[in-house]
């Protein structure tokens, strides 16, 4: 047996590292992890062979995502979403060109099994000890980062490990569990016993996260594969019973709320509001949508009593329709489900390793979950699934045809430069997120100067980000006194930039209104406050600010009676 080329061996090691790091350090919650994972993905693209025919569908998915994002109303606000999708497609396509010998290929499932166990163990520890300890700290008045998020997690009582949401954690564990089950089926003796324990730990982690969408996605994908391979009645019965128990355990963990559409906290009731809002948003912007990443900004205008505020529609086709319009949304949704659900429908190949069959179930679970959730919009789960899809697509050492001239050109300077550019954007975004976190921490400590300095770093690192711009404006305002015209002017400039990047976000309008009050521009402040109230009709705070400014206006400029009810 000949040794693989150095580039292939390095790319394999990088993939194993990514399957280990993505679950343990989710990029969406850690800026340094975002930078590190984006860098590792680019290295996979650079060291792997040039993408060819096997990667065609992934390239199409990435190109479609990038084109849809750049064709929207505000490309500046869409750059991070575009970069995430593009990097997922290019890295997954590159992984599809890596040949894997039988022994070398085992590195991927073992890495998935190990990282899945660590995440699940963290979730179980969090459920038993971490959440009660957090409750005690909050009760004692301790300062906790992201206090509102912490209170939400305590109210839910659901484990989330290091992820942003319990559903994201459970979605990744569902993928890890499917791969681990397949790996266990291919082993014998003590290894199988240890892997059986690993499967039990991961299943318990899913229950601790209590995600109805993750468990339902896993059950549906497993059942679909079983039907496709025409498993025997006994096999189907065992599979159905096992998955029913997982779903039932999740329902019990949620206190029955997942089974009731009438409960105020029922996920189905809340999602119904998200679906309605997304449909109305898409109907108002049918051709190009509100822009990738713009759903949360546009949502306040569509909220009704009992709806929840969120950045995602919790249904990928509706979310895409709202953000990029019906034509592009339908096309990208179709590509997504063909790409990730297709391996389940195709069934296992003859003589396929069982962990690869488990990977098919994992990809199906990922796809199906996104009919009721948003893990396709998080880099940790999207990149994990894209790389797993790429590994599943390989044919083996020396198999497959060589890419043509066009593929070589695309996979050379153009494709790799696009991947590098996307990685730089995401790395800078991650570092900017860290700087904003440090700014919030400094502000909480009563150190406005440091807060303004860190927020300024964030705005400089990610000039395309309205979040960074408005955070800088807020910290400058907190540091500015009544007579501090220089800081007020700087805050107003940052607020202007934030409004230009995200004109439909009511919170940004409020920040600029406050900056204009300090600068003495009451008519401009009223215009911003009135627009914020219009964009977010349910917000009493926005209406109160608007009415307060209206009362301070000189009589000739004061709005007529009834204007304040806009």
Rosetta blueprint (number, residue, H / E / L):
1 X L
2 X L
3 X L
4 X L
5 X L
6 X H
7 X H
8 X H
9 X H
10 X H
11 X H
12 X H
13 X H
14 X H
15 X H
16 X H
17 X H
18 X H
19 X H
20 X H
21 X H
22 X H
23 X H
24 X H
25 X L
26 X L
27 X L
28 X L
29 X L
30 X L
31 X H
32 X H
33 X H
34 X H
35 X H
36 X H
37 X H
38 X H
39 X H
40 X H
41 X H
42 X H
43 X H
44 X H
45 X H
46 X H
47 X H
48 X L
49 X L
50 X L
51 X L
52 X L
53 X H
54 X H
55 X H
56 X H
57 X H
58 X H
59 X H
60 X H
61 X H
62 X H
63 X H
64 X H
65 X H
66 X H
67 X H
68 X H
69 X H
70 X H
71 X L
72 X L
73 X L
74 X L
75 X H
76 X H
77 X H
78 X H
79 X H
80 X H
81 X H
82 X H
83 X H
84 X H
85 X H
86 X H
87 X H
88 X H
89 X H
90 X H
91 X H
92 X H
93 X H
94 X H
95 X H
96 X L
97 X L
98 X L
99 X L
100 X L
101 X L
102 X H
103 X H
104 X H
105 X H
106 X H
107 X H
108 X H
109 X H
110 X H
111 X H
112 X H
113 X H
114 X H
115 X H
116 X H
117 X H
118 X H
119 X H
120 X H
121 X H
122 X H
123 X H
124 X H
125 X H
126 X H
127 X H
128 X H
129 X H
130 X H
131 X H
132 X H
133 X H
134 X H
135 X H
136 X H
137 X H
138 X H
139 X H
140 X L
141 X L
142 X L
143 X L
144 X L
145 X L
146 X L
147 X H
148 X H
149 X H
150 X H
151 X H
152 X H
153 X H
154 X H
155 X H
156 X H
157 X L
158 X L
159 X L
160 X L
161 X L
162 X L
163 X L
164 X L
165 X L
166 X H
167 X H
168 X H
169 X H
170 X H
171 X H
172 X H
173 X H
174 X H
175 X H
176 X H
177 X H
178 X H
179 X H
180 X H
181 X H
182 X H
183 X H
184 X H
185 X H
186 X L
187 X L
188 X L
189 X L
190 X H
191 X H
192 X H
193 X H
194 X H
195 X H
196 X H
197 X H
198 X H
199 X H
200 X H
201 X H
202 X H
203 X H
204 X H
205 X H
206 X H
207 X H
208 X H
209 X H
210 X L
211 X L
212 X H
213 X H
214 X H
215 X H
216 X H
217 X H
218 X H
219 X H
220 X H
221 X H
222 X H
223 X H
224 X H
225 X H
226 X H
227 X H
228 X H
229 X L
230 X L
231 X L
232 X L
233 X H
234 X H
235 X H
236 X H
237 X H
238 X H
239 X H
240 X H
241 X H
242 X H
243 X H
244 X H
245 X H
246 X H
247 X H
248 X H
249 X H
250 X H
251 X H
252 X H
253 X H
254 X L
255 X L
256 X L
257 X H
258 X H
259 X H
260 X L
261 X L
262 X L
263 X L
264 X L
265 X L
266 X L
267 X H
268 X H
269 X H
270 X H
271 X H
272 X H
273 X H
274 X H
275 X H
276 X H
277 X H
278 X H
279 X H
280 X H
281 X H
282 X H
283 X H
284 X H
285 X L
286 X L
287 X L
288 X L
289 X L
290 X L
291 X L
292 X L
293 X L
294 X L
295 X H
296 X H
297 X H
298 X H
299 X H
300 X H
301 X H
302 X H
303 X L
304 X L
305 X L
306 X L
307 X L
308 X L
309 X L
310 X L
311 X L
312 X L
313 X L
314 X L
315 X L
316 X H
317 X H
318 X H
319 X H
320 X H
321 X H
322 X H
323 X H
324 X H
325 X L
326 X H
327 X H
328 X H
329 X H
330 X H
331 X H
332 X H
333 X H
334 X H
335 X H
336 X H
337 X H
338 X H
339 X H
340 X H
341 X H
342 X H
343 X H
344 X H
345 X H
346 X H
347 X L
348 X L
349 X L
350 X L
351 X L
352 X L
353 X L
354 X H
355 X H
356 X H
357 X H
358 X H
359 X H
360 X H
361 X H
362 X H
363 X H
364 X H
365 X H
366 X H
367 X H
368 X H
369 X H
370 X L
371 X L
372 X L
373 X L
374 X L
375 X H
376 X H
377 X H
378 X L
379 X H
380 X H
381 X H
382 X H
383 X H
384 X H
385 X H
386 X H
387 X H
388 X H
389 X H
390 X H
391 X H
392 X H
393 X H
394 X L
395 X L
396 X L
397 X L
398 X L
399 X L
400 X L
401 X L
402 X L
403 X L
404 X L
405 X H
406 X H
407 X H
408 X H
409 X H
410 X H
411 X H
412 X H
413 X H
414 X H
415 X H
416 X H
417 X H
418 X H
419 X H
420 X H
421 X H
422 X H
423 X H
424 X H
425 X H
426 X H
427 X H
428 X H
429 X H
430 X H
431 X H
432 X H
433 X H
434 X H
435 X H
436 X H
437 X H
438 X H
439 X H
440 X H
441 X H
442 X H
443 X H
444 X H
445 X L
446 X L
447 X L
448 X H
449 X H
450 X H
451 X H
452 X H
453 X H
454 X H
455 X H
456 X H
457 X H
458 X H
459 X H
460 X H
461 X H
462 X L
463 X L
464 X L
465 X L
466 X H
467 X H
468 X H
469 X H
470 X H
471 X H
472 X H
473 X H
474 X H
475 X H
476 X H
477 X H
478 X H
479 X H
480 X L
481 X L
482 X L
483 X L
484 X L
485 X H
486 X H
487 X H
488 X H
489 X H
490 X H
491 X H
492 X H
493 X H
494 X H
495 X H
496 X H
497 X H
498 X H
499 X H
500 X H
501 X H
502 X L
503 X L
504 X L
505 X L
506 X H
507 X H
508 X H
509 X H
510 X H
511 X H
512 X H
513 X H
514 X H
515 X H
516 X H
517 X H
518 X H
519 X H
520 X L
521 X L
522 X H
523 X H
524 X H
525 X H
526 X H
527 X H
528 X H
529 X H
530 X H
531 X H
532 X H
533 X H
534 X H
535 X H
536 X L
537 X L
538 X L
539 X L
540 X H
541 X H
542 X H
543 X H
544 X H
545 X H
546 X H
547 X H
548 X H
549 X H
550 X H
551 X H
552 X H
553 X L
554 X L
555 X H
556 X H
557 X H
558 X L
559 X L
560 X L
561 X L
562 X L
563 X H
564 X H
565 X H
566 X L
